[in-house]
Amino acid sequence: MSEPARAPSDNLQVDAELDLRGVICPYNFVKTKLKLESLQAGQILSVILDEGDPIRNVPRSVSDDGHAVLKQEQLTGAYRVTIRKRAAS
């Protein structure tokens, strides 16, 4: 696997990235949740989501699960959501 990507316009080290453009709800949340489960506490996941329901629902759902949504940035026709995995419970 290549070096982790850096989230644009900040110093956050992104540990993993998912491109979920074209993935419908609720599958985009399920895929995000599964990826977060594979990460260690405190690691950062960058997820690219479509406009509409995905950008409305996925950040809210991961936040409800206790993860921190660090930022959302608009891309061309999509959004990048940067998420820090919650501490182990």
PyMOL Python script that loads the backbone (N, CA, C, O; Angstrom):
from pymol import cmd

cmd.read_pdbstr("""\
ATOM      1  N   MET A   1       0.853  -1.188   0.000  1.00  0.00           N
ATOM      2  CA  MET A   1       0.000   0.000   0.000  1.00  0.00           C
ATOM      3  C   MET A   1       0.885   1.233   0.000  1.00  0.00           C
ATOM      4  O   MET A   1       1.951   1.234   0.617  1.00  0.00           O
ATOM      5  N   SER A   2       0.456   2.272  -0.681  1.00  0.00           N
ATOM      6  CA  SER A   2       1.247   3.495  -0.761  1.00  0.00           C
ATOM      7  C   SER A   2       1.127   4.300   0.524  1.00  0.00           C
ATOM      8  O   SER A   2       0.338   3.980   1.412  1.00  0.00           O
ATOM      9  N   GLU A   3       1.927   5.347   0.597  1.00  0.00           N
ATOM     10  CA  GLU A   3       1.900   6.224   1.773  1.00  0.00           C
ATOM     11  C   GLU A   3       0.520   6.820   1.952  1.00  0.00           C
ATOM     12  O   GLU A   3      -0.164   7.088   0.964  1.00  0.00           O
ATOM     13  N   PRO A   4       0.084   7.038   3.206  1.00  0.00           N
ATOM     14  CA  PRO A   4      -1.229   7.651   3.425  1.00  0.00           C
ATOM     15  C   PRO A   4      -1.303   9.039   2.793  1.00  0.00           C
ATOM     16  O   PRO A   4      -0.337   9.801   2.819  1.00  0.00           O
ATOM     17  N   ALA A   5      -2.454   9.347   2.234  1.00  0.00           N
ATOM     18  CA  ALA A   5      -2.662  10.654   1.619  1.00  0.00           C
ATOM     19  C   ALA A   5      -2.826  11.714   2.696  1.00  0.00           C
ATOM     20  O   ALA A   5      -3.250  11.417   3.813  1.00  0.00           O
ATOM     21  N   ARG A   6      -2.494  12.926   2.361  1.00  0.00           N
ATOM     22  CA  ARG A   6      -2.740  14.042   3.274  1.00  0.00           C
ATOM     23  C   ARG A   6      -4.013  14.736   2.838  1.00  0.00           C
ATOM     24  O   ARG A   6      -4.221  15.014   1.657  1.00  0.00           O
ATOM     25  N   ALA A   7      -4.857  15.008   3.816  1.00  0.00           N
ATOM     26  CA  ALA A   7      -6.080  15.745   3.504  1.00  0.00           C
ATOM     27  C   ALA A   7      -5.686  17.133   3.028  1.00  0.00           C
ATOM     28  O   ALA A   7      -4.793  17.748   3.611  1.00  0.00           O
ATOM     29  N   PRO A   8      -6.320  17.635   2.000  1.00  0.00           N
ATOM     30  CA  PRO A   8      -5.967  18.942   1.471  1.00  0.00           C
ATOM     31  C   PRO A   8      -6.158  20.068   2.488  1.00  0.00           C
ATOM     32  O   PRO A   8      -7.044  20.015   3.341  1.00  0.00           O
ATOM     33  N   SER A   9      -5.326  21.057   2.377  1.00  0.00           N
ATOM     34  CA  SER A   9      -5.441  22.330   3.094  1.00  0.00           C
ATOM     35  C   SER A   9      -5.325  22.222   4.611  1.00  0.00           C
ATOM     36  O   SER A   9      -5.848  23.077   5.326  1.00  0.00           O
ATOM     37  N   ASP A  10      -4.657  21.199   5.111  1.00  0.00           N
ATOM     38  CA  ASP A  10      -4.401  21.124   6.543  1.00  0.00           C
ATOM     39  C   ASP A  10      -3.258  20.151   6.805  1.00  0.00           C
ATOM     40  O   ASP A  10      -2.658  19.617   5.873  1.00  0.00           O
ATOM     41  N   ASN A  11      -2.967  19.930   8.068  1.00  0.00           N
ATOM     42  CA  ASN A  11      -1.859  19.059   8.430  1.00  0.00           C
ATOM     43  C   ASN A  11      -2.319  17.703   8.933  1.00  0.00           C
ATOM     44  O   ASN A  11      -1.530  16.982   9.544  1.00  0.00           O
ATOM     45  N   LEU A  12      -3.556  17.337   8.700  1.00  0.00           N
ATOM     46  CA  LEU A  12      -4.060  16.052   9.162  1.00  0.00           C
ATOM     47  C   LEU A  12      -3.453  14.921   8.339  1.00  0.00           C
ATOM     48  O   LEU A  12      -3.456  14.970   7.109  1.00  0.00           O
ATOM     49  N   GLN A  13      -2.941  13.919   9.013  1.00  0.00           N
ATOM     50  CA  GLN A  13      -2.443  12.729   8.330  1.00  0.00           C
ATOM     51  C   GLN A  13      -3.611  11.764   8.176  1.00  0.00           C
ATOM     52  O   GLN A  13      -4.153  11.270   9.165  1.00  0.00           O
ATOM     53  N   VAL A  14      -3.991  11.501   6.945  1.00  0.00           N
ATOM     54  CA  VAL A  14      -5.100  10.605   6.668  1.00  0.00           C
ATOM     55  C   VAL A  14      -4.552   9.183   6.602  1.00  0.00           C
ATOM     56  O   VAL A  14      -3.609   8.904   5.861  1.00  0.00           O
ATOM     57  N   ASP A  15      -5.152   8.287   7.384  1.00  0.00           N
ATOM     58  CA  ASP A  15      -4.689   6.900   7.443  1.00  0.00           C
ATOM     59  C   ASP A  15      -5.349   6.009   6.401  1.00  0.00           C
ATOM     60  O   ASP A  15      -4.777   4.996   6.000  1.00  0.00           O
ATOM     61  N   ALA A  16      -6.547   6.376   5.958  1.00  0.00           N
ATOM     62  CA  ALA A  16      -7.262   5.589   4.955  1.00  0.00           C
ATOM     63  C   ALA A  16      -8.245   6.490   4.230  1.00  0.00           C
ATOM     64  O   ALA A  16      -8.677   7.514   4.760  1.00  0.00           O
ATOM     65  N   GLU A  17      -8.590   6.100   3.016  1.00  0.00           N
ATOM     66  CA  GLU A  17      -9.548   6.876   2.233  1.00  0.00           C
ATOM     67  C   GLU A  17     -10.508   5.935   1.521  1.00  0.00           C
ATOM     68  O   GLU A  17     -10.122   4.872   1.036  1.00  0.00           O
ATOM     69  N   LEU A  18     -11.763   6.351   1.471  1.00  0.00           N
ATOM     70  CA  LEU A  18     -12.798   5.638   0.721  1.00  0.00           C
ATOM     71  C   LEU A  18     -13.413   6.600  -0.285  1.00  0.00           C
ATOM     72  O   LEU A  18     -13.757   7.730   0.062  1.00  0.00           O
ATOM     73  N   ASP A  19     -13.550   6.161  -1.510  1.00  0.00           N
ATOM     74  CA  ASP A  19     -14.261   6.937  -2.518  1.00  0.00           C
ATOM     75  C   ASP A  19     -15.596   6.245  -2.732  1.00  0.00           C
ATOM     76  O   ASP A  19     -15.670   5.204  -3.385  1.00  0.00           O
ATOM     77  N   LEU A  20     -16.648   6.832  -2.176  1.00  0.00           N
ATOM     78  CA  LEU A  20     -17.971   6.214  -2.229  1.00  0.00           C
ATOM     79  C   LEU A  20     -18.920   6.946  -3.175  1.00  0.00           C
ATOM     80  O   LEU A  20     -20.138   6.861  -3.021  1.00  0.00           O
ATOM     81  N   ARG A  21     -18.376   7.652  -4.138  1.00  0.00           N
ATOM     82  CA  ARG A  21     -19.232   8.290  -5.138  1.00  0.00           C
ATOM     83  C   ARG A  21     -19.977   7.198  -5.894  1.00  0.00           C
ATOM     84  O   ARG A  21     -19.387   6.208  -6.325  1.00  0.00           O
ATOM     85  N   GLY A  22     -21.278   7.395  -6.048  1.00  0.00           N
ATOM     86  CA  GLY A  22     -22.096   6.427  -6.755  1.00  0.00           C
ATOM     87  C   GLY A  22     -22.657   5.328  -5.862  1.00  0.00           C
ATOM     88  O   GLY A  22     -23.444   4.501  -6.322  1.00  0.00           O
ATOM     89  N   VAL A  23     -22.261   5.308  -4.585  1.00  0.00           N
ATOM     90  CA  VAL A  23     -22.775   4.307  -3.641  1.00  0.00           C
ATOM     91  C   VAL A  23     -23.978   4.905  -2.933  1.00  0.00           C
ATOM     92  O   VAL A  23     -23.890   5.997  -2.371  1.00  0.00           O
ATOM     93  N   ILE A  24     -25.100   4.198  -2.956  1.00  0.00           N
ATOM     94  CA  ILE A  24     -26.334   4.743  -2.392  1.00  0.00           C
ATOM     95  C   ILE A  24     -26.447   4.472  -0.893  1.00  0.00           C
ATOM     96  O   ILE A  24     -25.790   3.584  -0.350  1.00  0.00           O
ATOM     97  N   CYS A  25     -27.305   5.267  -0.239  1.00  0.00           N
ATOM     98  CA  CYS A  25     -27.615   5.052   1.176  1.00  0.00           C
ATOM     99  C   CYS A  25     -28.433   3.783   1.296  1.00  0.00           C
ATOM    100  O   CYS A  25     -29.255   3.533   0.415  1.00  0.00           O
ATOM    101  N   PRO A  26     -28.272   2.988   2.295  1.00  0.00           N
ATOM    102  CA  PRO A  26     -27.372   3.142   3.437  1.00  0.00           C
ATOM    103  C   PRO A  26     -26.017   2.485   3.231  1.00  0.00           C
ATOM    104  O   PRO A  26     -25.223   2.412   4.170  1.00  0.00           O
ATOM    105  N   TYR A  27     -25.727   1.995   2.001  1.00  0.00           N
ATOM    106  CA  TYR A  27     -24.483   1.253   1.777  1.00  0.00           C
ATOM    107  C   TYR A  27     -23.242   2.108   1.991  1.00  0.00           C
ATOM    108  O   TYR A  27     -22.204   1.603   2.421  1.00  0.00           O
ATOM    109  N   ASN A  28     -23.345   3.410   1.691  1.00  0.00           N
ATOM    110  CA  ASN A  28     -22.167   4.267   1.908  1.00  0.00           C
ATOM    111  C   ASN A  28     -21.849   4.372   3.406  1.00  0.00           C
ATOM    112  O   ASN A  28     -20.678   4.413   3.782  1.00  0.00           O
ATOM    113  N   PHE A  29     -22.873   4.414   4.261  1.00  0.00           N
ATOM    114  CA  PHE A  29     -22.612   4.429   5.705  1.00  0.00           C
ATOM    115  C   PHE A  29     -22.060   3.083   6.170  1.00  0.00           C
ATOM    116  O   PHE A  29     -21.133   3.038   6.978  1.00  0.00           O
ATOM    117  N   VAL A  30     -22.622   1.991   5.666  1.00  0.00           N
ATOM    118  CA  VAL A  30     -22.151   0.655   6.056  1.00  0.00           C
ATOM    119  C   VAL A  30     -20.671   0.493   5.689  1.00  0.00           C
ATOM    120  O   VAL A  30     -19.881   0.005   6.497  1.00  0.00           O
ATOM    121  N   LYS A  31     -20.301   0.900   4.481  1.00  0.00           N
ATOM    122  CA  LYS A  31     -18.899   0.790   4.051  1.00  0.00           C
ATOM    123  C   LYS A  31     -17.994   1.684   4.903  1.00  0.00           C
ATOM    124  O   LYS A  31     -16.876   1.295   5.240  1.00  0.00           O
ATOM    125  N   THR A  32     -18.481   2.886   5.253  1.00  0.00           N
ATOM    126  CA  THR A  32     -17.713   3.787   6.115  1.00  0.00           C
ATOM    127  C   THR A  32     -17.531   3.165   7.493  1.00  0.00           C
ATOM    128  O   THR A  32     -16.434   3.191   8.049  1.00  0.00           O
ATOM    129  N   LYS A  33     -18.592   2.613   8.036  1.00  0.00           N
ATOM    130  CA  LYS A  33     -18.542   1.996   9.369  1.00  0.00           C
ATOM    131  C   LYS A  33     -17.575   0.809   9.387  1.00  0.00           C
ATOM    132  O   LYS A  33     -16.786   0.665  10.321  1.00  0.00           O
ATOM    133  N   LEU A  34     -17.634  -0.031   8.366  1.00  0.00           N
ATOM    134  CA  LEU A  34     -16.734  -1.184   8.292  1.00  0.00           C
ATOM    135  C   LEU A  34     -15.274  -0.742   8.200  1.00  0.00           C
ATOM    136  O   LEU A  34     -14.397  -1.342   8.820  1.00  0.00           O
ATOM    137  N   LYS A  35     -15.023   0.304   7.428  1.00  0.00           N
ATOM    138  CA  LYS A  35     -13.646   0.805   7.308  1.00  0.00           C
ATOM    139  C   LYS A  35     -13.175   1.370   8.640  1.00  0.00           C
ATOM    140  O   LYS A  35     -12.039   1.124   9.046  1.00  0.00           O
ATOM    141  N   LEU A  36     -14.035   2.128   9.331  1.00  0.00           N
ATOM    142  CA  LEU A  36     -13.676   2.664  10.643  1.00  0.00           C
ATOM    143  C   LEU A  36     -13.370   1.534  11.627  1.00  0.00           C
ATOM    144  O   LEU A  36     -12.465   1.662  12.452  1.00  0.00           O
ATOM    145  N   GLU A  37     -14.113   0.433  11.549  1.00  0.00           N
ATOM    146  CA  GLU A  37     -13.873  -0.698  12.442  1.00  0.00           C
ATOM    147  C   GLU A  37     -12.495  -1.311  12.220  1.00  0.00           C
ATOM    148  O   GLU A  37     -11.923  -1.894  13.141  1.00  0.00           O
ATOM    149  N   SER A  38     -11.956  -1.186  11.014  1.00  0.00           N
ATOM    150  CA  SER A  38     -10.644  -1.755  10.708  1.00  0.00           C
ATOM    151  C   SER A  38      -9.493  -0.841  11.144  1.00  0.00           C
ATOM    152  O   SER A  38      -8.334  -1.255  11.143  1.00  0.00           O
ATOM    153  N   LEU A  39      -9.818   0.396  11.515  1.00  0.00           N
ATOM    154  CA  LEU A  39      -8.789   1.354  11.935  1.00  0.00           C
ATOM    155  C   LEU A  39      -8.604   1.301  13.447  1.00  0.00           C
ATOM    156  O   LEU A  39      -9.468   0.814  14.176  1.00  0.00           O
ATOM    157  N   GLN A  40      -7.464   1.810  13.904  1.00  0.00           N
ATOM    158  CA  GLN A  40      -7.208   1.927  15.331  1.00  0.00           C
ATOM    159  C   GLN A  40      -7.804   3.239  15.837  1.00  0.00           C
ATOM    160  O   GLN A  40      -7.995   4.182  15.069  1.00  0.00           O
ATOM    161  N   ALA A  41      -8.096   3.287  17.135  1.00  0.00           N
ATOM    162  CA  ALA A  41      -8.630   4.501  17.750  1.00  0.00           C
ATOM    163  C   ALA A  41      -7.721   5.681  17.436  1.00  0.00           C
ATOM    164  O   ALA A  41      -6.498   5.585  17.543  1.00  0.00           O
ATOM    165  N   GLY A  42      -8.334   6.793  17.047  1.00  0.00           N
ATOM    166  CA  GLY A  42      -7.586   8.010  16.761  1.00  0.00           C
ATOM    167  C   GLY A  42      -7.122   8.144  15.319  1.00  0.00           C
ATOM    168  O   GLY A  42      -6.691   9.222  14.909  1.00  0.00           O
ATOM    169  N   GLN A  43      -7.203   7.072  14.544  1.00  0.00           N
ATOM    170  CA  GLN A  43      -6.789   7.176  13.146  1.00  0.00           C
ATOM    171  C   GLN A  43      -7.829   7.970  12.363  1.00  0.00           C
ATOM    172  O   GLN A  43      -8.972   8.118  12.796  1.00  0.00           O
ATOM    173  N   ILE A  44      -7.417   8.472  11.213  1.00  0.00           N
ATOM    174  CA  ILE A  44      -8.259   9.368  10.420  1.00  0.00           C
ATOM    175  C   ILE A  44      -8.629   8.723   9.090  1.00  0.00           C
ATOM    176  O   ILE A  44      -7.785   8.186   8.373  1.00  0.00           O
ATOM    177  N   LEU A  45      -9.930   8.798   8.788  1.00  0.00           N
ATOM    178  CA  LEU A  45     -10.486   8.282   7.545  1.00  0.00           C
ATOM    179  C   LEU A  45     -11.034   9.442   6.731  1.00  0.00           C
ATOM    180  O   LEU A  45     -11.750  10.295   7.255  1.00  0.00           O
ATOM    181  N   SER A  46     -10.699   9.471   5.463  1.00  0.00           N
ATOM    182  CA  SER A  46     -11.248  10.455   4.536  1.00  0.00           C
ATOM    183  C   SER A  46     -12.233   9.722   3.627  1.00  0.00           C
ATOM    184  O   SER A  46     -11.886   8.708   3.021  1.00  0.00           O
ATOM    185  N   VAL A  47     -13.463  10.235   3.532  1.00  0.00           N
ATOM    186  CA  VAL A  47     -14.504   9.597   2.725  1.00  0.00           C
ATOM    187  C   VAL A  47     -15.026  10.606   1.710  1.00  0.00           C
ATOM    188  O   VAL A  47     -15.349  11.742   2.058  1.00  0.00           O
ATOM    189  N   ILE A  48     -15.105  10.184   0.467  1.00  0.00           N
ATOM    190  CA  ILE A  48     -15.668  11.039  -0.582  1.00  0.00           C
ATOM    191  C   ILE A  48     -17.089  10.559  -0.850  1.00  0.00           C
ATOM    192  O   ILE A  48     -17.325   9.394  -1.170  1.00  0.00           O
ATOM    193  N   LEU A  49     -18.025  11.491  -0.710  1.00  0.00           N
ATOM    194  CA  LEU A  49     -19.451  11.187  -0.815  1.00  0.00           C
ATOM    195  C   LEU A  49     -20.124  12.075  -1.846  1.00  0.00           C
ATOM    196  O   LEU A  49     -19.674  13.185  -2.130  1.00  0.00           O
ATOM    197  N   ASP A  50     -21.213  11.559  -2.399  1.00  0.00           N
ATOM    198  CA  ASP A  50     -22.025  12.349  -3.319  1.00  0.00           C
ATOM    199  C   ASP A  50     -22.819  13.404  -2.563  1.00  0.00           C
ATOM    200  O   ASP A  50     -22.977  13.332  -1.345  1.00  0.00           O
ATOM    201  N   GLU A  51     -23.315  14.387  -3.311  1.00  0.00           N
ATOM    202  CA  GLU A  51     -24.215  15.391  -2.760  1.00  0.00           C
ATOM    203  C   GLU A  51     -25.535  14.722  -2.398  1.00  0.00           C
ATOM    204  O   GLU A  51     -25.783  13.578  -2.781  1.00  0.00           O
ATOM    205  N   GLY A  52     -26.374  15.430  -1.665  1.00  0.00           N
ATOM    206  CA  GLY A  52     -27.703  14.916  -1.335  1.00  0.00           C
ATOM    207  C   GLY A  52     -27.695  14.071  -0.075  1.00  0.00           C
ATOM    208  O   GLY A  52     -27.042  14.415   0.910  1.00  0.00           O
ATOM    209  N   ASP A  53     -28.425  12.960  -0.111  1.00  0.00           N
ATOM    210  CA  ASP A  53     -28.558  12.105   1.069  1.00  0.00           C
ATOM    211  C   ASP A  53     -27.209  11.649   1.643  1.00  0.00           C
ATOM    212  O   ASP A  53     -27.045  11.676   2.862  1.00  0.00           O
ATOM    213  N   PRO A  54     -26.241  11.232   0.822  1.00  0.00           N
ATOM    214  CA  PRO A  54     -24.981  10.769   1.413  1.00  0.00           C
ATOM    215  C   PRO A  54     -24.295  11.810   2.301  1.00  0.00           C
ATOM    216  O   PRO A  54     -23.870  11.483   3.409  1.00  0.00           O
ATOM    217  N   ILE A  55     -24.181  13.040   1.842  1.00  0.00           N
ATOM    218  CA  ILE A  55     -23.482  14.047   2.647  1.00  0.00           C
ATOM    219  C   ILE A  55     -24.336  14.494   3.827  1.00  0.00           C
ATOM    220  O   ILE A  55     -23.799  14.985   4.820  1.00  0.00           O
ATOM    221  N   ARG A  56     -25.630  14.336   3.741  1.00  0.00           N
ATOM    222  CA  ARG A  56     -26.488  14.657   4.886  1.00  0.00           C
ATOM    223  C   ARG A  56     -26.458  13.546   5.935  1.00  0.00           C
ATOM    224  O   ARG A  56     -26.422  13.827   7.133  1.00  0.00           O
ATOM    225  N   ASN A  57     -26.472  12.298   5.498  1.00  0.00           N
ATOM    226  CA  ASN A  57     -26.662  11.174   6.411  1.00  0.00           C
ATOM    227  C   ASN A  57     -25.378  10.575   6.987  1.00  0.00           C
ATOM    228  O   ASN A  57     -25.330  10.271   8.179  1.00  0.00           O
ATOM    229  N   VAL A  58     -24.343  10.399   6.173  1.00  0.00           N
ATOM    230  CA  VAL A  58     -23.140   9.702   6.652  1.00  0.00           C
ATOM    231  C   VAL A  58     -22.442  10.472   7.780  1.00  0.00           C
ATOM    232  O   VAL A  58     -22.137   9.866   8.807  1.00  0.00           O
ATOM    233  N   PRO A  59     -22.174  11.778   7.641  1.00  0.00           N
ATOM    234  CA  PRO A  59     -21.525  12.474   8.766  1.00  0.00           C
ATOM    235  C   PRO A  59     -22.344  12.406  10.055  1.00  0.00           C
ATOM    236  O   PRO A  59     -21.783  12.229  11.137  1.00  0.00           O
ATOM    237  N   ARG A  60     -23.642  12.543   9.948  1.00  0.00           N
ATOM    238  CA  ARG A  60     -24.501  12.470  11.133  1.00  0.00           C
ATOM    239  C   ARG A  60     -24.433  11.082  11.762  1.00  0.00           C
ATOM    240  O   ARG A  60     -24.348  10.952  12.983  1.00  0.00           O
ATOM    241  N   SER A  61     -24.472  10.059  10.936  1.00  0.00           N
ATOM    242  CA  SER A  61     -24.454   8.684  11.445  1.00  0.00           C
ATOM    243  C   SER A  61     -23.131   8.331  12.111  1.00  0.00           C
ATOM    244  O   SER A  61     -23.128   7.693  13.164  1.00  0.00           O
ATOM    245  N   VAL A  62     -22.002   8.732  11.519  1.00  0.00           N
ATOM    246  CA  VAL A  62     -20.713   8.406  12.160  1.00  0.00           C
ATOM    247  C   VAL A  62     -20.550   9.202  13.453  1.00  0.00           C
ATOM    248  O   VAL A  62     -19.963   8.714  14.419  1.00  0.00           O
ATOM    249  N   SER A  63     -21.067  10.417  13.464  1.00  0.00           N
ATOM    250  CA  SER A  63     -21.041  11.222  14.686  1.00  0.00           C
ATOM    251  C   SER A  63     -21.891  10.577  15.772  1.00  0.00           C
ATOM    252  O   SER A  63     -21.490  10.535  16.935  1.00  0.00           O
ATOM    253  N   ASP A  64     -23.061  10.076  15.397  1.00  0.00           N
ATOM    254  CA  ASP A  64     -23.936   9.372  16.339  1.00  0.00           C
ATOM    255  C   ASP A  64     -23.257   8.127  16.902  1.00  0.00           C
ATOM    256  O   ASP A  64     -23.551   7.710  18.023  1.00  0.00           O
ATOM    257  N   ASP A  65     -22.343   7.530  16.123  1.00  0.00           N
ATOM    258  CA  ASP A  65     -21.588   6.352  16.566  1.00  0.00           C
ATOM    259  C   ASP A  65     -20.397   6.732  17.453  1.00  0.00           C
ATOM    260  O   ASP A  65     -19.671   5.857  17.923  1.00  0.00           O
ATOM    261  N   GLY A  66     -20.197   8.032  17.680  1.00  0.00           N
ATOM    262  CA  GLY A  66     -19.136   8.469  18.578  1.00  0.00           C
ATOM    263  C   GLY A  66     -17.838   8.889  17.915  1.00  0.00           C
ATOM    264  O   GLY A  66     -16.873   9.222  18.603  1.00  0.00           O
ATOM    265  N   HIS A  67     -17.798   8.879  16.595  1.00  0.00           N
ATOM    266  CA  HIS A  67     -16.602   9.316  15.876  1.00  0.00           C
ATOM    267  C   HIS A  67     -16.656  10.833  15.690  1.00  0.00           C
ATOM    268  O   HIS A  67     -17.732  11.429  15.734  1.00  0.00           O
ATOM    269  N   ALA A  68     -15.502  11.448  15.485  1.00  0.00           N
ATOM    270  CA  ALA A  68     -15.442  12.899  15.316  1.00  0.00           C
ATOM    271  C   ALA A  68     -15.358  13.253  13.837  1.00  0.00           C
ATOM    272  O   ALA A  68     -14.435  12.829  13.141  1.00  0.00           O
ATOM    273  N   VAL A  69     -16.324  14.030  13.363  1.00  0.00           N
ATOM    274  CA  VAL A  69     -16.247  14.568  12.008  1.00  0.00           C
ATOM    275  C   VAL A  69     -15.391  15.818  12.101  1.00  0.00           C
ATOM    276  O   VAL A  69     -15.828  16.837  12.636  1.00  0.00           O
ATOM    277  N   LEU A  70     -14.174  15.742  11.582  1.00  0.00           N
ATOM    278  CA  LEU A  70     -13.221  16.837  11.704  1.00  0.00           C
ATOM    279  C   LEU A  70     -13.508  17.957  10.727  1.00  0.00           C
ATOM    280  O   LEU A  70     -13.351  19.134  11.050  1.00  0.00           O
ATOM    281  N   LYS A  71     -13.937  17.579   9.511  1.00  0.00           N
ATOM    282  CA  LYS A  71     -14.285  18.614   8.537  1.00  0.00           C
ATOM    283  C   LYS A  71     -15.004  18.004   7.354  1.00  0.00           C
ATOM    284  O   LYS A  71     -14.949  16.800   7.104  1.00  0.00           O
ATOM    285  N   GLN A  72     -15.682  18.889   6.634  1.00  0.00           N
ATOM    286  CA  GLN A  72     -16.334  18.537   5.379  1.00  0.00           C
ATOM    287  C   GLN A  72     -15.920  19.587   4.368  1.00  0.00           C
ATOM    288  O   GLN A  72     -15.996  20.785   4.642  1.00  0.00           O
ATOM    289  N   GLU A  73     -15.489  19.147   3.218  1.00  0.00           N
ATOM    290  CA  GLU A  73     -15.131  20.119   2.183  1.00  0.00           C
ATOM    291  C   GLU A  73     -15.765  19.729   0.867  1.00  0.00           C
ATOM    292  O   GLU A  73     -15.825  18.555   0.502  1.00  0.00           O
ATOM    293  N   GLN A  74     -16.233  20.739   0.167  1.00  0.00           N
ATOM    294  CA  GLN A  74     -16.898  20.509  -1.106  1.00  0.00           C
ATOM    295  C   GLN A  74     -15.861  20.304  -2.198  1.00  0.00           C
ATOM    296  O   GLN A  74     -14.898  21.063  -2.309  1.00  0.00           O
ATOM    297  N   LEU A  75     -16.069  19.277  -2.995  1.00  0.00           N
ATOM    298  CA  LEU A  75     -15.276  19.008  -4.188  1.00  0.00           C
ATOM    299  C   LEU A  75     -16.187  19.273  -5.382  1.00  0.00           C
ATOM    300  O   LEU A  75     -17.306  19.755  -5.207  1.00  0.00           O
ATOM    301  N   THR A  76     -15.731  18.971  -6.573  1.00  0.00           N
ATOM    302  CA  THR A  76     -16.581  19.130  -7.743  1.00  0.00           C
ATOM    303  C   THR A  76     -17.584  17.983  -7.784  1.00  0.00           C
ATOM    304  O   THR A  76     -17.221  16.847  -8.091  1.00  0.00           O
ATOM    305  N   GLY A  77     -18.841  18.279  -7.477  1.00  0.00           N
ATOM    306  CA  GLY A  77     -19.899  17.281  -7.518  1.00  0.00           C
ATOM    307  C   GLY A  77     -19.882  16.266  -6.389  1.00  0.00           C
ATOM    308  O   GLY A  77     -20.602  15.269  -6.439  1.00  0.00           O
ATOM    309  N   ALA A  78     -19.066  16.512  -5.371  1.00  0.00           N
ATOM    310  CA  ALA A  78     -18.967  15.569  -4.247  1.00  0.00           C
ATOM    311  C   ALA A  78     -18.446  16.312  -3.022  1.00  0.00           C
ATOM    312  O   ALA A  78     -18.201  17.518  -3.071  1.00  0.00           O
ATOM    313  N   TYR A  79     -18.282  15.586  -1.931  1.00  0.00           N
ATOM    314  CA  TYR A  79     -17.748  16.146  -0.688  1.00  0.00           C
ATOM    315  C   TYR A  79     -16.719  15.192  -0.105  1.00  0.00           C
ATOM    316  O   TYR A  79     -16.837  13.975  -0.246  1.00  0.00           O
ATOM    317  N   ARG A  80     -15.711  15.750   0.549  1.00  0.00           N
ATOM    318  CA  ARG A  80     -14.752  14.956   1.304  1.00  0.00           C
ATOM    319  C   ARG A  80     -15.049  15.182   2.791  1.00  0.00           C
ATOM    320  O   ARG A  80     -15.081  16.320   3.259  1.00  0.00           O
ATOM    321  N   VAL A  81     -15.264  14.094   3.520  1.00  0.00           N
ATOM    322  CA  VAL A  81     -15.526  14.143   4.953  1.00  0.00           C
ATOM    323  C   VAL A  81     -14.331  13.487   5.656  1.00  0.00           C
ATOM    324  O   VAL A  81     -13.950  12.360   5.338  1.00  0.00           O
ATOM    325  N   THR A  82     -13.757  14.202   6.601  1.00  0.00           N
ATOM    326  CA  THR A  82     -12.607  13.689   7.341  1.00  0.00           C
ATOM    327  C   THR A  82     -13.072  13.321   8.740  1.00  0.00           C
ATOM    328  O   THR A  82     -13.633  14.147   9.460  1.00  0.00           O
ATOM    329  N   ILE A  83     -12.829  12.063   9.118  1.00  0.00           N
ATOM    330  CA  ILE A  83     -13.371  11.484  10.346  1.00  0.00           C
ATOM    331  C   ILE A  83     -12.242  10.915  11.191  1.00  0.00           C
ATOM    332  O   ILE A  83     -11.370  10.217  10.674  1.00  0.00           O
ATOM    333  N   ARG A  84     -12.254  11.216  12.513  1.00  0.00           N
ATOM    334  CA  ARG A  84     -11.311  10.586  13.438  1.00  0.00           C
ATOM    335  C   ARG A  84     -12.052   9.486  14.185  1.00  0.00           C
ATOM    336  O   ARG A  84     -13.102   9.721  14.783  1.00  0.00           O
ATOM    337  N   LYS A  85     -11.482   8.268  14.140  1.00  0.00           N
ATOM    338  CA  LYS A  85     -12.121   7.150  14.843  1.00  0.00           C
ATOM    339  C   LYS A  85     -12.113   7.391  16.350  1.00  0.00           C
ATOM    340  O   LYS A  85     -11.119   7.850  16.913  1.00  0.00           O
ATOM    341  N   ARG A  86     -13.231   7.076  16.987  1.00  0.00           N
ATOM    342  CA  ARG A  86     -13.382   7.269  18.425  1.00  0.00           C
ATOM    343  C   ARG A  86     -12.404   6.384  19.192  1.00  0.00           C
ATOM    344  O   ARG A  86     -11.888   5.393  18.676  1.00  0.00           O
ATOM    345  N   ALA A  87     -12.171   6.774  20.429  1.00  0.00           N
ATOM    346  CA  ALA A  87     -11.346   5.968  21.324  1.00  0.00           C
ATOM    347  C   ALA A  87     -12.070   4.658  21.602  1.00  0.00           C
ATOM    348  O   ALA A  87     -13.299   4.601  21.590  1.00  0.00           O
ATOM    349  N   ALA A  88     -11.315   3.636  21.845  1.00  0.00           N
ATOM    350  CA  ALA A  88     -11.902   2.324  22.138  1.00  0.00           C
ATOM    351  C   ALA A  88     -12.779   2.418  23.382  1.00  0.00           C
ATOM    352  O   ALA A  88     -12.453   3.134  24.330  1.00  0.00           O
ATOM    353  N   SER A  89     -13.889   1.692  23.371  1.00  0.00           N
ATOM    354  CA  SER A  89     -14.798   1.745  24.513  1.00  0.00           C
ATOM    355  C   SER A  89     -14.633   0.541  25.416  1.00  0.00           C
ATOM    356  O   SER A  89     -15.326   0.429  26.428  1.00  0.00           O
TER     357      SER A  89
END
""", "prot")
cmd.dss("prot")
cmd.show_as("cartoon", "prot")
cmd.util.cbc("prot")
cmd.orient("prot")
